[in-house]
Amino acid sequence: MTARAAPSPPAFGRFFLPGPTDVHPEVLAAMQRPMIGHRSGAMEQLLAGLEAPLGRLFRTSRPVMVGTTSATGFMEMAVRNGVQHRALSVVNGSFSERFANLVRACGKECVRLDVPLGCAVEPDMLRDALRRTPVDAVTLVHSETSTGVLQDVAALAAVVREFDDVLVLVDAVTSLAGSPVETDDWRLDFVLTGSQKALALPPGLALAAASERMLERARTLPARGLYFDLVSFLEATTKHQPTNTPAIPLFFALEKQLARIEREGGAEGRWQRHDAMRRRVEAWSEKRGVPYLPREGRRSWTVSCLKVPEGKSSKTIVGGLKEAGWTIGSGYGPLKETTIRIGHMGDHTVGALEELLALLDGLVA
């Protein structure tokens, strides 16, 4: 029997999965540089060069840590180093559910604040929950990838600050580098993201910034672990050293991509492009009668979650695009059959999105 040839991957600019995202050829090429020692002067110079552009991207004066792990690893760092006894977990989708599960997995008490899929937690809801149950940290997801909901983190963080000694731990995996995340101005205590989302890098790196309050809290906690010990991670970062042997080619890719982001106009330039893509999908959604799952004003700038029209299936829509050489995501978890997700993040353009939406026209009609 003749082996079936593997299907060729979509051309660059046609891979609209909500992560991992397309990686630009220039970024992929950077990973082919010769290897360097992770304790060498070349590595120290590489890490030192990342410091300023990462600070601008995270909108912080604090050090930005980079580790060889998925974003879930730094989510665990947030819990192990930021939760003393009990956290309030805002749950509005699969990834905020993961944050809540990590609290329990790390041996801490978790109090949940649940809202229906497609909804966001509003400030008054959070305030009421914090009044009812004393906690020492709040976990929340800014852009919930499974539902396409963008929560008002600035307002939610302001509510948390009304309560003494409660830390704000934020998953910004599909928001940072694609929509405004103001780490310092919003007074966030821990902000994490992953390389394979709006940063448009290969999977395998997590990035995070921690406040001084978070560092002080971490020093009081004995069960921080080793690999995700915030105290030692920050100490190494400030010395431009890795804590362990990192995935060095991914750091080469990060260096190249940060330079490309700077050429685009930095964080603000990237936000504008993502906002334009989100607004284009909104216009198409209204014209075609394919409604969003989240309400207006609570829609992610990087992933649009749309309800599948009656009589259609997400499998058929996603499969039809795949046959044409384009990739989007079906719904996630309980929404798998009833929604589709367009990951318009990273290095995608409005022009490529227009081509995708034109193909979708025929599949949703």
N, C-alpha and C positions, 0 to 999 in steps of 0.2 A: 504494500500500500504506500502510495506517495504521500510524504508529509505535506500538510497544508502550509503554505507560506504565511508567515505572520503578517498581519495588516500593517501597512506603512503608517507611521504616526502623522497626525495632522500637521500641515505647514505652520510655521510660526505665525501667531496672531489669530489662530482659529481654535485655540484650546481655552474655552471659557468655563472650565471647571472651577468651583469655589475653593480651590486649593487641592493639590499643588497647582500653581499657575505656570503659564509659559515662562521660559527663561530665555532672555535675549542671547543671540549667538555670541555677542561680545563678552557677556558674562560667562557663558560656558567655556569660551576660549581661555579666559583668565585662569580657569581651574587646571589648565595644562602646564602651568609654569613649573619649573623644577622644584623639587621638595627642599624645604629648609628645616633646620632643627628647631624644635619647639622651645628650646631654651637658648636659642642663639640671639645674637644682636639683631639679625634680620627680622626675627619674630617680634622682638621688642619694638623695633622701628615700625613694623606693620601695625601692631596694636596701638602704638602711640598715634599713628596717622588716622586711625579710626575714631579717636576720642572726640574731636571737635565736630565732625559731620554727624556722628551718632547723637551727640548732645543737641544739635540743631534739629535733628529729625524727631527726637523724643521731647523737644521743647523743655529741656531741663539743664540746670547747671550741675546736676549730680552725675557721677560716673555711670555709664551705661555698660552693663555686663553682657558678655556674649559667651554662650556655652554650647558645646556639642551635645545637643539633646533636642527632642521635640519640645514644643511649647508646653506640653503637659508636664515635662520635667520642671520647668520654671513655675508652673502652677503649684507643683508640690513644694518648691522652694518658698513660694508665697505663704503656704499653709504652715510649713514646718518652722518658719522664721517669723511669722506674723500673728499666729493665733495662739493665745495663751491657754484658754480653757474652752471657750465657746464662740462660734462664729454664726452670724446670720448670713445665709446664702440666698441671694436673689436668684430664683430659678424660673426661666422663661424659655427653655429649650435644652437641647441635648448637651451643649458644652457648658452651660451654667449648671446643669445636672452633674456633669463631670467634676466641676469645682466643688459642689456639695459633697459628692462621693469621696473626694480627696480629703476633705476635712475629717470625715469619719475614718477613712483609711489610715490617717495619721494619728488616730487616737484622740481626736478632739470632739467635743459635742457640736452638733450641727442643728441649728434652728432654721427651717425653710420658710421662705416667703415665695409662694408659687402664684403664677398668673397663667392664664391659658396661652397655648401656643399661638404665636403671632401678635401677642400683646407685650407691652413694656411695663415695668414697675414705675409708677409715678411717685414724685417726692412725698406727697401726703401719705401714701401707702407705706413707704419706707419709714417715715417718721412715726407712724402709728405702731408699726412692728417693733421699732427700737424702744418705744415707750413701754411696751408690754413685756419685753424680754431683755434683760441686761446681757450684752455681749461685749467682746473686746475686739472684734473685727467683722467687717462686712465683705463678702466676696460677690463680685458681679461681673457680667460679661458686657462689654460695650456694644460690639456688633455681634449678635448671635447668629452664627453661620447657618445653623439649621433652619432658621425661620426668616432670616433677613431683617430682623428687628434691630434698630439702632436706639439704644437707651440714652437718656439725657444724663450722662455721667457727671457733667459739671453740676447740675442741680442735685443729683443724688449724693455726690460727695459733700456738697454744702450742708445737706441734711445731716449726714454722718458727723460732720464737725460740730454740730450742736450738742453732741454727746461726748463726755470726757473720755479720753484715752481709748477711742475706737478707731482702728486702722481701716483704710479703704484699699482693698486689694482688687486690681482690675485686670481682667483678660481683655487685651486690645488686639487680639490676634488678627481679626479681619477689619480693624479700623485704623490702626497706626500705619502711617505712610499712605493711607487712602482717604482719610477724613480727619478733621481736627482732633488731636489729642494733646491737650495742654497739661503736661505732667506737673509742672511747677505752679502754673496759674490756678489750676483746679485743686491743687494741694492733695495730689494722689500719693499714697504711701508706697504702693508697689504697682508697676505697670509692666506687663509682659506681652511679647508677641513672638511669632515664629517666622522663619526665613521664607517659607513657601507661600505666603499670602500676598499682601499688597507690596511687600518688598521685592517680589518676583525673583527669588533666589531658589536654588534647589532645596528640598527639605533637609533638615539636619542641624539647624542652628536655632537657638532660642536667645532672645534679647530682652533685657529688663533694666529698669531703673528703680531704686529704692530710696525712700526719704530717710532723713536722719532719725525721725521717730521710729521708723521700721528697723533701722540698724540698732537703735537702743533697745527696742523690744527683743530683737534676736539675741542680743548678748545675755538676756535674762533666761533664755530657754535652753535647757540642757539637751533636748532630743532633736537637735537640728540635723542630725545625720552628718555625713561626710561630703558626698559629692555635691549636695545642694546647700552646704553651709554658707549662708549669706555673709557672715563675718569674714571668713577666709576668702570667699569669692571676691568681695569688694577690696580686700587688702591686696590680692593679686592684681585686680583690675587697675587699681591706682598706681601700681608699679609696672604696668604694661607687661604683665606676665600671665600666662594661662595657669589655671589651677591644676590641670591634668593635660595629657596629650590631646590636643584638639584635632578636629578635621581640618587640617591646614588648607587644602584646596578650597573649602567653603569660605575660609577667611579671605583668600585671594578673590573669590567671587564677590564677597561683601565689599571689599575695597573698590572693585571696579563698579559695582552697582551704586555705591554711595557717590562716586564721582559722576555717574550718569544722572543721578537724582539732583545733584548740585547744578548740573548744566540745564536741567529742566526748570530751574527756579526754586529748588529746595522743596521743603515740605509744602509750602503754599502753592507752588506750581503743580505739584502732584495732586493736591486736594482739588484744585480747579478742574483738572482733567477728569478725576473720578466723579466729581459733582456733575460735570457735563454728561458723563455716561449714564449716571443714575437718572438725570432729568430726561435723557433720550428714551430710556426704557419706560419711564413714567408716561411720556407722551404716547409711545407705542401702545402701552397697556390700556390707556384711556380710549385710543382710537379703535383698537381691536376688541375691546370689551373683555380683556383677559385681566381680571383684577389681581392686585397685590394681596398677599396675606396680611402684612402689617398695614396699619392706617397711615395716611399722609402725615408727614412730620416725624414718623418713627421708622423710616425706611433706611436701611444701610446704604452707604454710598458705594459699597464694593460688591455686594451680592444682592440681587433682586430675586425674591421668592414670590412666584406667581401661581395662582390657582389654575389647575388644569380645567379647561372648558368641559362642560357636561357632554358625555358621549366620547370623550377622548381619554387617552391614558398617558401617563408620564413616560412609560416605557416606549410607546410608539413615537412620541415626540422626540425623545432623546435618541432613539434608534434611527429615526429619519434624518436627523442632523448628522449622526455619525456616518451614515451612508454617503452624505454629501461632503464629508471631511471636516466636520465641525463637532466640537464637544461642549456640552453643558452638563449640569448635574440634575439628577432626579431629586425628588424630595428626600429628606433625611429622617430616619427613624419612623415614627408613626405617620409622617407626612409623605412617605415615599411614593405612594400611588396618587396622591391628590395635588401635588405641587411639582413645579420644576424650579431650578435655581440657576441663574445666570451669574457667573463670577466675573464681573467686569472690573477686574482689579489688576494691579501690577503694571505691566507695560502695554496693556491694551489701549486702543484708540477708539474714538467715536466712529471713525470711518469703518473700521473692522466690525464694530458693533452694528452699524447700519446693514452690512452684508448679512450678519447673523439674523437680525430681525426680519429682513426680507425673506429669508428661508423659513423662519418661524411662521410667517404669514400663511404659507401654504399648509403648514402642519397643524395649525390651530383652527383653521376655517371649518 
